[in-house]
């Protein structure tokens, strides 16, 4: 079955429906001259490089405390891009949070600032996703096999076992020394 009619009159009407009616087309209204949305809440603004570098350093420091780094103390190269993306999302989230702290979640008419709140929710999810991928949540650490509490407990247990073994070895050496001197004393008599 053909999408267009075989009847020429009906077919002409179908094709006319597909052509834009230029008389009904209006240009999209331009943004008002005072449109400062990008400047006010900062979600879409360019991030200053020094601010981004500081946030990257914060994310890196948190990673260094929680995740294994390479032997030279640097992140694996594959993590660098994720750290930068997480830092960008966190910077933007800070800007939106500052805006909401200054202005509140409601406008002058008592209406929720839904556009800003939606952007904030998206940025929270984005930042959480990046941080989760870097192993910076309990669930992701477990999933990555980096359960730090268990690792710290295991390390403490290993150290305790090593110390106990050293004490036992020292005691055995003392007993062997005492046994050796007792046998020598018994052979003389």
N, C-alpha and C positions, 0 to 999 in steps of 0.2 A: 504494500500500500504506500503510495506516494504522500509525502507531507503536504504537498500543494494539490489543490483541486484540479481536476481535468477540465472543468468548466472555465472558459476564459474570463467571464465576468467575476466569478468567485475568486479565481486566481489573481486577478488584478487587485481586488480588495485585500487579499492576503498579502500581496507584495507591498501594497500601499501602507499596510499596518507595520511593515518592517522598516520603512523609510522614516527618518526623523521628520517631525513636523517643525520646520524651522521657525514658524510663527510662535510656537509654544515654548521654544527653548529660550531660557533666560540665563545670562551668565551667573555663576555662583556669586553671592554677595561677598564683597571683600571684607576682610577682618577689620573691625573698628580700629581707628587710629590709636586708640588707647589700649589695644590688646597687649597686655604685658604678662600673659599667663606664664610664658617660658621664664621670664625674669623673676616673677614673684615666687613660684614654688620650686623652681630649679630642677624639676625632673628631667627636662629636655635640654638644659643648658650645658654648655661645654664645661668640663671639669678642669679646674686649674691644675697644672702639672705638679706643683709642690703639694697640693692637697691630696692628689691621687698617689703620689709617692709616699706621703706620710701614711695613708690608709693601707697601701701595699705593705709597708714596713710593719704595721699593726697585724695584718693578716699573717705575714711571714713569721712574726714573733710568736703568734698563737700557734702556728703550725710547728715551729721549732720546739715549743714546749710540749706538744702533744704527739707529733708524728715523727717517724724516723727520717732524718735527713741523710744526704750523702756524707761520705767520710770527711769531706772538706767543709761541712756545715752548710752547704747550699741545698736548695731545693732541687729535686730532679727536674731536668729541662721541661718535661711534659707538664709539670705543675705550674710553671711560670705564667702561662696564658690564663689558667683558671684563677690564679691569685690576682692577676690584673682585672679580670672580669668581676670577680668577687669584690675587689676594691672599688671598682666603678659603681657597681650596684649599691654598695654601702655608702659611698659618697652621695649618690643621688637620693638614697633613702634618708640620709642625714638632712639634705636640703629640704625634702618634703616634710620631714619631721619638724624642722625649724619653722617652716611656713605654717604648719598646723599649730605649733605651739604659739606663734605670734597671732594668728588669725582665728584659731579655734576650728572645730569641725563643722560649725554652722556659719552661714553668711549672715548679713544684716537682717534678712527676712526670716531667719530661723530655719532655712532650708539646709540640708546637709550638703557639704561640698563633695558631691559624689565623684566628680571627675578626679579630684585630688586624692580622695580616699581610695578610688579604684587604682590609681597609679601607685599609691603607697602599698596596697595589697600585692600588686604585681611585682613591685621591687622587693618586697619581703620574700615572696616566693622565689624570685630569681636569686637573691642573695643566699637564701637557705639552700637552694639547689646547688649553687657553686660551692658553698661551704661543705655541704654534704658530700659532694664529689671529691673534695679534698680530705675527707675523713675527719671533719671537725664537728661531728655530732656523735653522741654515744652509739646510735644505731649504725652509722656508717663505719665507725671504728670497729665495731663487732663484725660487721659485714666484711671489712677489709682485714680482719684478723689482728687488729691492733687494740685489743681490750687492755687498756692501760692499767686498770686496777689489778687485773689478773696478772699482767706482766710484772708489775711492781711487787705484788705478793710473791710471785714465783721467784723473782730476783732475791727478795728477802729470805725466802725459804732456802734457796741455794746457798746464800751466804751463811745462814745459820747451820746448814748441813756441813759446809766447809769448816766452820769454826768447831763444830762438834767433832768432826773427824780429826782435826788437828789436836784437840784435847785428848781424844781417845788414843791417837798415835803417841802422844807424849806420855800418857799414862802407861801404855804398853811398853814403851822404851824404859820407863822407870822400873816397871815390874821385871822386865828382862834383865836389867842391871842388878836388881835385888836378887833375882833367881840365880844369876851368874855368880854373884859373890857368895850366896848361900851354898851353892854347889862346891865352890872352891874351898869354903870353910869345912864342908863335910868330907872332902877328899883328904884333908890334912890329918884328920883324927883317926 
